[in-house]
């Protein structure tokens, strides 16, 4: 944070105010290879793949899978799968999502519900001994061997060059390539946040108040002004060069406001927004009673101003100017 004042997050996501400055290029996302694993299955073997943890709105997955012999691929709840591992007789009753059968090579995609889901792969061949649960396959090459061995109870996790420690009657080698959704272009962007510039509660007078020191740091910068007063007020943001002359030349007041788009007149309780560009230069907030001849004694007005300013990767703004 570059401002010593406490940043104030002002309905950042709800207002939809920021899709990035107009000069910027939007981030581009795509599927990128993540970890992969090679699995060996006997007839009727199951393999526990990755468990996904989508957000509250769900998610999606992208996996490339290639097998030597036909397999079935599906997703099931992580909780249900963990129970099935402990009680294999319940495997037939598992609820499945995005089931694909008779697969030997495919790009497997699926939209996920908002709950933990486990990818499962099953060798479609009948077990040589149908009365016996064929069990889990063996991982030949995994980037997270220890995690999978503990987390899902894989029968054989290999080290070294990938030699199995169990005999396979009819091996079916499966390659699983996982993907992640990630930024591929324009990934580093300036980041913005609402920063409080002014917050004051002051006793009303007939004099003009001028708050200076605000300079837009990017094009399309939004400013929010909030006023609360017992009497109608004039509130505006003017170029500092003009605002600083108004005390000495009050006759300039009306002409200064005449073509100024960022102003509100005769307001007592209001919040409004204005937009500025970096080329507009230093700006000042001015506040004054609409009628300076009838200002009540010992009454106070509240004024607050916030601006959307760059808080990270701000050097990119300079490079685009």
C-alpha positions as CSV (number, residue, x, y, z in Angstrom):
1,X,0.0,0.0,0.0
2,X,1.5,3.3,-1.0
3,X,-0.9,5.4,1.1
4,X,-0.3,5.7,4.8
5,X,-4.1,6.1,5.3
6,X,-6.1,2.9,5.8
7,X,-7.3,1.7,2.4
8,X,-11.1,1.5,2.1
9,X,-12.5,-1.2,-0.1
10,X,-15.6,0.3,-1.6
11,X,-17.9,-2.3,-3.1
12,X,-15.0,-3.2,-5.4
13,X,-16.6,-6.3,-6.9
14,X,-20.2,-5.3,-6.8
15,X,-19.9,-2.0,-8.7
16,X,-18.0,-3.7,-11.6
17,X,-16.1,-0.4,-11.9
18,X,-12.8,-1.8,-13.1
19,X,-12.2,-4.0,-16.1
20,X,-8.8,-2.4,-16.4
21,X,-7.7,0.9,-17.9
22,X,-8.7,1.6,-21.4
23,X,-5.1,1.3,-22.7
24,X,-4.6,-2.2,-21.3
25,X,-4.9,-5.6,-23.0
26,X,-7.1,-8.1,-21.2
27,X,-5.5,-11.2,-19.7
28,X,-5.8,-14.3,-21.9
29,X,-6.3,-17.7,-20.3
30,X,-5.9,-21.2,-21.6
31,X,-5.3,-24.8,-20.4
32,X,-1.7,-25.5,-19.6
33,X,-0.1,-28.9,-18.8
34,X,0.2,-29.6,-15.1
35,X,1.4,-32.9,-13.5
36,X,1.0,-36.3,-15.2
37,X,1.1,-39.9,-14.1
38,X,1.4,-43.3,-15.6
39,X,-0.8,-46.1,-14.1
40,X,-0.8,-49.8,-14.7
41,X,-4.2,-51.6,-14.3
42,X,-5.2,-55.3,-14.3
43,X,-8.7,-56.3,-15.5
44,X,-11.4,-54.6,-13.3
45,X,-8.8,-52.4,-11.5
46,X,-9.7,-48.9,-10.4
47,X,-7.3,-45.9,-10.2
48,X,-7.9,-42.9,-8.0
49,X,-7.0,-39.8,-9.9
50,X,-6.9,-36.2,-8.7
51,X,-9.5,-34.8,-6.3
52,X,-10.8,-31.4,-7.4
53,X,-12.1,-28.7,-5.0
54,X,-14.2,-26.3,-7.0
55,X,-15.3,-22.9,-5.8
56,X,-18.9,-22.2,-4.5
57,X,-20.0,-21.7,-8.1
58,X,-18.4,-24.9,-9.3
59,X,-15.6,-25.3,-11.9
60,X,-14.4,-27.4,-14.8
61,X,-11.6,-29.8,-15.6
62,X,-9.5,-30.8,-18.6
63,X,-7.5,-34.0,-18.7
64,X,-5.8,-35.9,-21.6
65,X,-6.0,-39.7,-21.1
66,X,-4.5,-42.5,-23.2
67,X,-4.9,-46.2,-22.4
68,X,-3.7,-49.4,-24.1
69,X,-7.0,-51.1,-23.5
70,X,-10.5,-49.7,-23.0
71,X,-11.3,-47.9,-19.8
72,X,-14.2,-46.1,-18.2
73,X,-13.7,-42.6,-16.8
74,X,-16.0,-40.8,-14.3
75,X,-16.1,-38.4,-11.4
76,X,-17.7,-39.1,-8.1
77,X,-17.8,-37.3,-4.8
78,X,-14.6,-37.5,-2.8
79,X,-16.5,-38.6,0.3
80,X,-18.3,-41.4,-1.6
81,X,-15.1,-42.6,-3.2
82,X,-13.3,-42.7,0.2
83,X,-16.1,-44.8,1.6
84,X,-16.0,-47.1,-1.4
85,X,-12.2,-47.7,-0.9
86,X,-13.0,-49.0,2.6
87,X,-16.1,-51.0,1.5
88,X,-15.5,-52.2,-2.1
89,X,-18.8,-53.9,-2.2
90,X,-20.4,-50.4,-2.6
91,X,-18.5,-49.6,-5.8
92,X,-21.4,-50.6,-8.0
93,X,-23.6,-48.0,-6.2
94,X,-21.4,-45.0,-6.6
95,X,-23.0,-42.0,-8.2
96,X,-21.0,-40.9,-11.2
97,X,-20.7,-37.6,-13.1
98,X,-19.5,-37.2,-16.7
99,X,-19.0,-40.9,-17.3
100,X,-17.1,-41.9,-20.5
101,X,-17.0,-45.6,-21.4
102,X,-14.9,-47.6,-23.9
103,X,-12.1,-45.0,-23.9
104,X,-8.6,-45.5,-25.2
105,X,-7.6,-41.9,-26.0
106,X,-9.6,-38.8,-25.2
107,X,-9.5,-35.3,-23.8
108,X,-11.8,-35.6,-20.8
109,X,-13.7,-32.4,-19.8
110,X,-16.5,-31.9,-17.2
111,X,-18.3,-29.1,-15.4
112,X,-18.0,-29.7,-11.7
113,X,-20.6,-29.0,-9.0
114,X,-19.5,-27.0,-5.9
115,X,-18.2,-30.0,-4.0
116,X,-15.0,-32.1,-3.8
117,X,-14.9,-34.6,-6.7
118,X,-12.5,-37.4,-7.4
119,X,-11.5,-38.6,-10.9
120,X,-11.7,-42.4,-11.2
121,X,-10.5,-44.7,-14.0
122,X,-11.6,-48.3,-14.3
123,X,-10.3,-51.0,-16.5
124,X,-13.3,-52.4,-18.4
125,X,-12.1,-55.9,-18.7
126,X,-13.7,-58.6,-16.5
127,X,-11.6,-59.8,-13.5
128,X,-10.1,-63.2,-13.9
129,X,-11.7,-64.0,-10.5
130,X,-15.0,-62.1,-10.4
131,X,-15.6,-63.2,-6.8
132,X,-12.6,-61.1,-5.7
133,X,-12.4,-57.3,-5.8
134,X,-9.6,-56.6,-8.2
135,X,-8.5,-53.6,-6.2
136,X,-6.4,-50.6,-7.2
137,X,-3.8,-50.3,-9.9
138,X,-0.2,-49.3,-9.5
139,X,1.2,-45.9,-10.2
140,X,4.3,-46.2,-12.3
141,X,5.5,-42.6,-12.3
142,X,3.9,-39.9,-10.2
143,X,5.0,-36.4,-9.2
144,X,3.3,-36.7,-5.8
145,X,3.9,-40.3,-4.8
146,X,3.8,-39.7,-1.0
147,X,0.6,-37.7,-1.1
148,X,-1.3,-40.3,-3.2
149,X,0.0,-43.2,-1.1
150,X,-1.3,-41.7,2.1
151,X,-4.3,-40.0,0.7
152,X,-6.0,-42.6,-1.4
153,X,-4.4,-45.9,-0.4
154,X,-2.7,-46.8,-3.7
155,X,-1.6,-50.5,-3.6
156,X,1.8,-50.0,-5.1
157,X,3.7,-46.7,-5.5
158,X,6.9,-47.1,-7.3
159,X,10.3,-45.4,-6.9
160,X,13.4,-45.7,-9.1
161,X,12.8,-46.4,-12.8
162,X,9.2,-47.5,-12.4
163,X,9.4,-51.3,-11.9
164,X,6.3,-52.7,-10.3
165,X,6.4,-54.8,-7.1
166,X,3.4,-56.9,-8.0
167,X,2.6,-59.3,-10.8
168,X,0.1,-58.2,-13.5
169,X,-1.8,-60.9,-15.3
170,X,-2.7,-58.6,-18.2
171,X,-1.4,-55.0,-17.8
172,X,-3.1,-52.0,-19.2
173,X,-0.9,-48.9,-19.1
174,X,-2.7,-45.6,-18.8
175,X,-1.1,-42.1,-19.2
176,X,-3.0,-39.3,-17.5
177,X,-2.0,-35.7,-18.3
178,X,-3.7,-33.1,-16.1
179,X,-4.1,-29.5,-17.1
180,X,-4.6,-26.2,-15.2
181,X,-6.5,-23.1,-16.3
182,X,-4.0,-20.3,-16.2
183,X,-3.0,-17.0,-17.7
184,X,-0.9,-17.2,-20.9
185,X,-0.8,-13.5,-22.2
186,X,-0.8,-10.1,-20.6
187,X,-0.6,-11.8,-17.2
188,X,0.9,-8.9,-15.2
189,X,-1.5,-6.0,-15.0
190,X,-1.8,-2.9,-12.8
191,X,-3.9,-3.6,-9.7
192,X,-6.4,-1.0,-8.4
193,X,-8.1,-0.3,-5.1
194,X,-10.4,2.4,-3.6
195,X,-8.2,4.7,-1.5
196,X,-9.7,7.3,0.8
197,X,-8.4,10.7,0.0
198,X,-10.5,12.9,2.3
199,X,-12.7,12.3,5.3
200,X,-13.7,15.2,7.5
201,X,-16.6,16.4,9.7
202,X,-16.3,20.2,10.0
203,X,-18.3,23.1,11.3
204,X,-20.1,25.0,8.6
205,X,-19.1,28.4,7.5
206,X,-19.8,30.6,4.6
207,X,-16.3,30.2,3.3
208,X,-15.3,28.0,0.5
209,X,-13.4,24.8,1.5
210,X,-10.7,23.5,-0.9
211,X,-9.2,20.1,-0.6
212,X,-6.2,19.7,-2.9
213,X,-3.6,17.0,-3.7
214,X,-5.5,14.5,-5.9
215,X,-3.9,13.6,-9.2
216,X,-5.3,10.8,-11.4
217,X,-2.7,8.1,-12.0
218,X,-4.5,6.4,-15.0
219,X,-7.1,7.1,-17.6
220,X,-10.7,6.4,-16.6
221,X,-9.9,6.8,-12.9
222,X,-13.1,6.9,-10.8
223,X,-13.6,9.1,-7.9
224,X,-16.5,8.8,-5.4
225,X,-17.7,11.8,-3.3
226,X,-20.1,11.6,-0.4
227,X,-21.7,14.7,1.3
228,X,-24.0,14.9,4.3
229,X,-25.0,18.4,5.5
230,X,-27.9,20.1,7.3
231,X,-28.1,22.7,4.5
232,X,-27.8,22.5,0.7
233,X,-24.2,22.5,-0.6
234,X,-22.2,22.9,-3.7
235,X,-19.7,20.1,-4.2
236,X,-17.4,19.9,-7.2
237,X,-13.9,18.7,-8.3
238,X,-12.0,21.4,-10.3
239,X,-8.5,21.6,-11.7
240,X,-6.3,22.7,-8.8
241,X,-5.0,25.7,-10.7
242,X,-8.6,27.1,-10.9
243,X,-9.7,26.0,-7.4
244,X,-6.8,27.7,-5.8
245,X,-7.8,31.1,-7.3
246,X,-11.4,31.0,-6.0
247,X,-10.6,32.5,-2.5
248,X,-8.9,35.5,-4.0
249,X,-11.3,35.8,-7.0
250,X,-14.8,34.6,-5.8
251,X,-16.3,36.2,-8.9
252,X,-14.8,33.2,-10.9
253,X,-16.9,30.7,-9.0
254,X,-19.9,30.4,-11.3
255,X,-17.9,30.5,-14.5
256,X,-15.5,27.8,-13.1
257,X,-18.5,25.5,-12.5
258,X,-20.3,26.4,-15.8
259,X,-18.7,23.7,-17.9
260,X,-17.4,21.4,-15.2
261,X,-18.9,17.9,-15.4
262,X,-18.0,16.8,-11.9
263,X,-20.4,18.8,-9.7
264,X,-23.6,18.6,-7.6
265,X,-25.5,21.7,-6.5
266,X,-28.0,22.1,-3.7
267,X,-27.4,18.7,-2.2
268,X,-27.6,17.7,1.5
269,X,-27.1,13.9,1.4
270,X,-25.7,12.4,-1.7
271,X,-23.0,10.1,-3.1
272,X,-21.8,10.5,-6.7
273,X,-19.0,9.4,-8.9
274,X,-16.8,11.2,-11.5
275,X,-14.2,10.0,-14.0
276,X,-10.8,11.5,-14.7
277,X,-7.8,10.9,-17.0
278,X,-4.1,11.1,-16.2
279,X,-3.8,14.1,-18.5
280,X,-6.3,16.1,-16.5
281,X,-3.5,16.9,-13.9
282,X,-4.0,17.8,-10.3
283,X,-7.5,18.2,-9.1
284,X,-9.1,19.8,-6.0
285,X,-12.4,19.1,-4.2
286,X,-14.4,22.3,-3.3
287,X,-17.3,22.5,-0.9
288,X,-19.4,25.5,0.0
289,X,-23.0,26.3,1.1
290,X,-25.3,27.0,-1.8
291,X,-26.5,30.1,0.0
292,X,-23.6,31.7,2.0
293,X,-26.0,34.2,3.6
294,X,-27.9,31.6,5.7
295,X,-25.4,29.3,7.3
296,X,-26.6,28.0,10.7
297,X,-24.3,28.2,13.7
298,X,-22.6,25.2,15.2
299,X,-23.8,22.8,12.5
300,X,-21.5,20.4,10.9
301,X,-21.1,18.8,7.4
302,X,-19.4,15.6,6.5
303,X,-17.4,15.1,3.4
304,X,-15.6,12.0,2.1
305,X,-13.8,11.3,-1.1
306,X,-12.3,8.1,-2.4
307,X,-10.3,7.4,-5.6
308,X,-9.5,4.2,-7.5
309,X,-5.7,4.2,-7.6
310,X,-3.0,1.8,-8.6
311,X,-1.5,-0.2,-5.7
312,X,0.6,-2.9,-7.6
313,X,2.5,-3.2,-10.9
314,X,2.1,0.6,-11.3
315,X,5.2,1.0,-13.5
316,X,3.1,-0.5,-16.3
317,X,1.0,2.6,-16.3
318,X,4.1,4.7,-17.1
319,X,5.1,2.4,-19.9
320,X,1.8,2.8,-21.6
321,X,1.7,6.6,-21.6
